[in-house]
Amino acid sequence: MSEEEAPKFDRGSALSIFGSDRREDFMALVFALLLAFWVYVTN
């Protein structure tokens, strides 16, 4: 299979508000940790 025939996958990055996937992943981690901390504190 040559380069032209290789399947190309769109990862959906056009919908992201962040410039890079790494920043998006980091912000998702921070949000999840803040949410978990908030649930821990309020219960």
Residue pairs with C-beta under 8 A, 6 or more apart in sequence:
11 21
13 21
16 24
18 24
18 27
